[in-house]
Amino acid sequence: MGITPCFDPTTGASGGASGGGGGSAYDVTPPAATTQAKASGASLTAHTFGSFTGPDAGSIDGYTARVVNAVGSTSWAGSGLGAYTPGSDADGDAGVLALDATIGGTVVATALHDYSRAAAGAGGGLETLVDISGISSYNFLTAGAGTHVLPTGPGGSNQNWVLDYVGTSGPTVMRITSGVLEFEGSLSARGLVNVDMGAGGFQTGRYPLMTYVSIENAADLQSMTWYIGQNAVGVNAGNEVQFLPGMRGNGVINGTSMFTRENTTSSPAFTSVKAWNDTLTDLRTTPTRMACRLMGGSWQPSFDQGTAALPTDGDHLASYGNKQYNDFNNASLPQNRNYLKLNLFGDVDVRTVVYKGII
């Protein structure tokens, strides 16, 4: 059986049933998510899924494979638990091979296998530190505020996402669907997520990082802001990259500007890095991507518009600042900016990935 991608990169929609059985009454647990990440020029290898478990696993009467979040031409052929053999794969391809287990035609659990080949010219030196593209379904509001453990760290390993409602009752919708973080809320129904990229003692300051965040379907002139910080708790915590889409350099929110700044202390104290004033198409109608190239405490911003699909090459976006933020007195100390923070306060769909490079 051949499986071809069923993902629309323009809308982020994918065919087939969602992972986890969509509220099925059956008690079935899928095998742990797996990952294969190949260097440029290296072919993808066949994959066999582990067994589904749980009290009702013995009643499974069918398996259906599908590909979601697909980039490129890779297809998969196989049946049952596998092996599934890749075909027509090429550099830059990526996606998730999903296997739905069914009982009487109802999807009761979904197993996930994340695959990727580095783009030609990337040198095989990119590794993801944050990547939600392989998560088909996750509802943050099921458990609410607190720590959520997601399979989005290096090699698909577990990573802590700490959700704070910031003194409000929390959003009405906050979930990941087919690799997209969907949020519905307001200034009085907020969600602030701190993503710990330093799990297991990893020190981000030893490597160059490339962070991409994209937004689309925004309902407001400004629906979210995002940061990369040295400290975990809250915003304006000091030593913090800040991206403020929709805002001019003078603090006016108009939906057609982009402002980036460094917060140097928890007081706070801000240093402007780059303001693109009145140069963007309305964020409510145009998908917008943002990027930050970071090394220790030095960083450079960029952005473009027209698509929300995230790059896989680790390069800057089309419009970038001609200067980078750092300590020009040559007195800065190495910093581990381990925390990606998504500050959500308006209806918006968000994609994000963080790459670790090599020196």
N, C-alpha and C positions, 0 to 999 in steps of 0.2 A: 504494500500500500504506500503510495506517495503522498507526502504532506507538503503543501506549499503555503507560504505566508498568507494569513488572513488579517493583516494589520494595515490600516489606512494611516500613513504617516502624516497626512494633512490634518485629520481630525483626531487622531489618537484612539480611534475605535478599533475593536477587534471582534472577530466573529466567534461563535461558540459560547458555551456556558462559562460562567465565571468560576474561578477556583474556589475550593472549599465546599462546593455543593449547594451554595446559594440558600442556606437555611434548611438543608435536607434533615429529615428525622433520623436518618441512618447514622450509626456511629462507626465511621471509617477514618483512619488516619493515613495520609499519604507518606511515602518515604521522604527523608530530608532532601531539601533542594540541593542540587549539585551544579557545578560550574566547570567549564573548560574555556580557557583564554589562551589563544595561540598567538605566537609572534607573526609578524608579517612574513608571508611565504610558507608558513607551516599549515598543512591541511587539518581540518577538523577530523575528529575520530568518532567511530560509532559509539553509541551510548545505550546501555541497558538500564532500565529503571529498577529500583529495589521494590520489594513487596509492600503492598498496602496492608495495614494492620488494623486491629480493632474488632469489637464483638461482631460486627456485621460484614467484615471483610470477606468471609467465606461465601457471601451471597452475591459478590460482584459477578456480573454476567457479561460485561463488555468493557472494552477500552477504546477510546478515541483520541488520536494524537492531533495536535494543531500547533501552528507556529504563531506567536504573538510578538508585538514590538519589533517586527522584522525590519532590518536594514540590509539591503543587498539581495542576492539571488539564491542563497542557500535553501535547499529543500531537503526533506528527510523521508526515508522509506523504511517501513517496518510494520510490525503488528504486535499486539499483546503488550508485554513489558519490554519487548525488544529482542534483539538489538535493533536500533534505529540507525541507519547508515546515511551520512550526509552526502549530498550531491551538489555540484555546481557552486561550491563555496569559493569565495575570493577574499582578498585582502579588504578590510573595512566592513565585512559582513558581521552582523550581530543580531541577536534575538533570543527568544525563549521557546524551547520545545516543551509544550505542555501536554500532559497525558491525563485525560479525564477518565475516571473509573465510574461505571454506571451500574445501577441496579434497577431493572425494569424500565430502562430508558431515562432514569433520573441520575444526574451527575451527583455523586456523593462525596468525591474528593478529587483533588487535582495535584499531580506531581509536576515539579518544574525542573528543567535543565537549562541553565543559562550558557549560551555559547557566543564566542566572539573571535575574530581574527583582526589583529592590529592593522591599521591602514598602512599602505605602502608609504615609506618615508618617515613613519613614526618610530622606526627603529626597534619596535617591540618593547619600548621602554615605558609604556603606560600601564598603570595598574589602577583600578578603581578603589577609592576609599569610601565613596558613597555612590550607590547606584540602585535606584528603585525600579528600573526598567523591567526587572524580572518578577516584580511583585504583581500578581494578577488581581488580588483583592485583599484589602485590609481596612477595617473600620476602627479608627482611633476612639470613637465615642463609645464603643462597646465597654472598654475598660475606663475611659475617661482620662482625666489629668493624672500625670505620673509617668513612670518609665515604661516604654514599649520597646520590646526587643525584636528587631527586624533583621532578616537575612540580607543585609545590604553592605556589609563591610568587605574588606579585602578577600577575594575568592569566595564571596557570598557568605562569609562568616557573620555571626550575630553582632549587632551593633545597637547601642542604646540611643533611643530617641525619647527625650524627656519633654513631655507636653505640659505647658502651664497655661491656665486660662487667664492669667494676668488680672486677677481681681474681678473677673466677670463670671457669668454663668456658663461661658463656653459657646462654641459655634453650634449651628444647627446641623451642619454636615462637615465632616473631616474624614476623608477616606482616600485610599490609594486604589485606583481602578486601572488595570492594564498599564501600570507604570506611571500614571499621572496622579498627582496629589490634588484632589478636588476639595475646595473649601468654600463654605457658605457661612458668612458671619458679618460682623460689624464692629465698630469701635466699642460697643457695649457687649459684644459676643465674640471674644478674641481667642486666638490660639498662637502661642509662641513655642516653637520647637527648638530644642538644643540637641544637635546631633554630635555625639562624641566620636571624633575621628581618631582619637588616641587610644582606642581599646587595646588591651594587652600590652600597654606600655609603649606603643608606637609613638615616635617623636616626629611630628610633622615638620619641625624646623630643620630637619636634616635633609629635606627634599624639596624641590620645586613642586608646587601644587597648581593645578589649573581647575578652577571651579566654574561650572556653567549653571545658570538658573534661567529658565524661560517662563514666561507668563502668557496666558491667553484667556479669552472669555471673561475679561475683567469687567465688573459692573460699575466700578468707581474710577475717578481720576487717579486715585492711589489706593490699591487694594492690599498691598504688602510691601515690606522692605526686607532686606536680608543683610547678614553680617558674617564675618569670619573673625572669631575672637580668641584671645588667650584665656579668658575666664568663662566659666560655664553659665553662671546665673544671670538671667535677665539681659537687658540691652544697656548700652552706654556703660559697659563694665571696664573700659580701658583696653588699650592695645587691640583695637577693633576696626577692621575694614567695614565700611557702611555703604551699601547701595540703596539709593532712595529713588526708585522709578516714579515718574510723574511729578517730581519736585524740581523747581528752579534752584539755582545757587543761592537765592535770597530767601529760601524757605517757602515760597509760594507754590501751592499745588495746583497745576493746571492740566495734567495728563498728557502734555506734549514735551516734557523735559526729562532729563536724567541728571541726578546729582550724586557724586561720590565723594566721600570724605573719610578721614581717619579720626577716630576718637582716641585721644592719647591718654586720658585718665578717667577714673570713675566719677569725676566731679560733675559733669563731663567737660572736656575741652576738645574742640573740633579744629581740624586742619583741612581746608578744602583741597581736594586733589584734582577733580575735573567736573565741570558743570556744562552739560549740553542743554542750553536754554532755548526752548521754543523750536527745536530742530527735529523732534520726533513726530510721527503720525500718532494720532490719538490712541493711547494704550487700550482703550475700551474696544476698539475695532481692529487693532493690528497686533498679531502675535509679536512678542519682543523677547530677544535673547540677551543675556548679560554674561560677562565673563570677567574673572579676576585671576591674573597670573601673580602668584605669591611665592616669595622665598624668604622665610624667616619673618622679618618685620617690613620687608620691602614689597610693594605691589603695584600693579598697573591695571586699570580697568578698560573694558571695551564693551560694545553692544552692536546689535543689528536688529532689523525688523523684517517681517514677512513670513517667518516660520517659527514654530515652537520646537521643532525637532532638534535635539541636542547634537553638537559636533562629536566626532570620535577621534579627531586628529590632534587635539591638544593645542591648537593654534588660536591666536587672537581672532576676534570677530572684526567685521569690516571697519567700524569706527572705534578708534582707540585713543586714549590719552597719550600725548607726546612726551609726557613726563611720568615718572613713577614716584610714589610716596616712599620716603625713607628718611633716616636721620642724616642730614647733610653735614652735620658736625662730626660724622664718623665715630659716634660714641654709642651707637645702638648695640644692645646685647642680643644674642640669638634668642628667638622666641619660638615656642611651640604653639601655634595658633590652631588648636585642636578642635575648635567648636564651630560648626556651621549652624547659623541661627536663621530660622524662617519666621518672620513676624507677620502674622496673617490677621487682617482685620476687615476684609471685604471679599465679596464673591470673586473667585479667581481659580484657574487651573494652573498648577505649577509642575514643572519638570526640573530635575536637578541631577547632576553627576559631578563627582570630584575625582580628578586623576592625579596620581602620584607619578612624577617623572623621575628621571635619573640625571645625575650631573656628569 
